Amino acid sequence: MANKFSIILDGGFVTKKLQQKLLRYPRASDIQEVCRRIMESSQLESLNLLRIFYYDAPPLQKIVRNPIDGYILDLGCTKRSREATSLQETLDLSPNFAVRRGEILFQGWKLGGAAVKAIQKAPRTPTAKDFIPDIKQKGVDLRIGLDIAWMALKRLVDTIVVVAGDVDLVPSFKLARKEGVRIILDHLGHPVSRDLKVHVDVILHQ
């Protein structure tokens, strides 16, 4: 087996955790800093980096209409869309990075979290501003799981560092460990289930 390791980042998870810490949408340099910290871990001494895999869905390019007041919103022109596009395109060109893109779907409109809390506190009729686009990503966890299995079965690495918090990754962790690959989890301080912790070898971020 190659004396190598890889890093897998769940982009949606990482950007959310970094945004909570930085109080802004993260840039490519912030993602690179997370990886730099991981690569300095004593757990990876004597191992060489194969590649860093970053998984996320591209920003949705769609024009939608608010169901209450008819306001038209171009999702591809929002600040968040521009920031996410810039981040992914910069990582595309960064050394040792590979960006894997899932799909993103518009599923209508829903009450925003702030609106739900406000209405619970002081009941009122929802207004147009209370509704936000309901956007779901698809295929990211599947791609992560398949790539973990591929690297393990092909004996491409000794160790895989996964930056995520999703229990759905457990089956791929089990397969990799059965194939002799060490799984290291970095959950960036996010509370994760015991099931996830049980099926990794080391947790970096306590």
N, C-alpha and C positions, 0 to 999 in steps of 0.2 A: 504494500500500500504506500502511496506517496506520502512523504513527510510534510503534509500541507493541511491548512485549515481554510475554511470559507466563512464569510459573514453573511447572514440573511437578515434583511430588515423589512418588517411589515410597515410600509410607508405610511399608511393611514394611522397606525398605532404610534409610530415614532413622531410624526408631525403633530399629532394631538398632544402627546406628552411634552414635547419641546415647546409648543405654543403655551401650555400652562405655565411652564417655567420661564420662558422668555417674554411672555405677554405680547407676542407678535407672531406672525406666521414665519416658520423657520426658513432659512436659506440653505443652499447646498453646502456652504461652509459649516453650518451647524450640524448637518448630517455627517460630514467628514470628520468633525471633531468627536462625535460619538464613536465613530469607527477608530479614530486614533487612540482614544482612551481604551477601547477594547483590545486593540493590538498591543498595548503596553502591559496587558495582564500577564502575570506570571504563569497562568494556565496555558499560554500560547508560546512560551519560551521554546526555542529549538524548532518551531514550526514555521513554515513559509506560507505566505498568503497565496491562495489560488485566485480568489476573486471575491468582490463584494457584490451581492445581489440585492437590488432595491426593487420592491414590489409595490405598485400602486396603480390606481386607475387614472387615466388622463382626465383632465377637467371636461365637463360636459359642454358641448357646443350646441346649444339649443335655445330657441326663442320660445318663451312660455308666457301665458296670460293669467294674471291673478283672477281667481273665480269670483271674487267679491266685487272689485271695482274695475276689473278689466285691464289693469295696468300691465303693460308689456315689458317683460324683463329678458334681456339677452344674457343668458348665463355665461356665454363665452367672453363677455366684455366686463365681467365683474373683477374687482380687485383680487379676490381670492383665486379666480381662474387664472389671472395673469401671474400671480405669485406661484401657484402650483405648476403652471407651465414652465416658468423660468427655472424652478427647482429641478424638475425632471429633465429639462433640456440641458441644464448645466451638468447634472450627474451623468447624463448620457455620454458627455465628452470628458469626464473625469477619469484619470488613470485607475485601472483595476476595478472600475464600476461597470455593472451591467444592469440596465433598467428593464424590468419585466412588467408589462402593462396588462391589467385586467380590463374589464368593461365597466361602464357606468350607465345607469338607467335613471330616467325621470319617471317617477311613479305618482305624479300628481302633487297635491299640496297638503300640508299638515300644519297644525298649530305649533309654533315655535316653543322651545322650552321656557323662555322668559314669559311668554304669553300664558302658558299653562299655569305657571306659578302665580302670576298676577291675578288670573281669573279665579283660581282656588282661594286666594286670599280675599279678593273682593269680587264676587260674582257679577258678571256683566256679559253683554252680547259681544262675541268676537268681532273685530274689525278687520279690514283688509290687511293692515300692517301686522296683524297677529299671525298671518299665514306665511309659511316659508316653503320653498320647493322641497319635495320629498325625494331625495337622491340616494340611490343605493349603488354600491359597487358590487361587482360580480366577478368571480373567477380568480381573485387574488389568493385566497387561502388554498385553492386547488393548485395553483401554479407553485406556491411555496412547498406544499406537500409533495408534489411530483418532482420538484428539483431536489428536495432532501432525499427522496428515494433514489433518484438518478445518481446523485453523487455517492450515496452509500453503496448501491449495487455495482457501480462502475469502479469502486475503490479509488475515487479521485482525491479523497481527503481522509485524514485521521479524525478531524474534529470539525464540527459545525457549530458556530455561534449564532443563535437565533435571538433577534431582538423583537419580541412580540409578547402578547398576553392572551392569546386565543387557545382555549382548550381543544378546539377542532384540530390542532396540529399534533395531538397526542398519537394518532395512528402512525404518522410518518416518523415521529420520534421513536416509537417502538420498533419499527422496521429498521431504522438506521442503527439503533443500539444492538439489535440482533445481528446485524452485519459487522459489528465491532467498531462502529463509529461513535465517538464521544459527542454528546449533545450538551452544549453550554447555553444556558438561558440568561439573557439580560432583560429584565422586565421594566427597567427605568423607574423603579420604585412604585410601579402600579400594583395594586393588590391582585394576585392571581390565585387560581384555585389550587387546592392540594393535588388534584389529579394531574395538573400540568407539572408541578414540582416533582412529583413521584417519578415521572418518566424522563427526567434529565439527569445528567451526571454532576453538573456544577451550576450554581446560581451566582452570577457575577454581581448583580445589583441587589444588595440586601436592604 
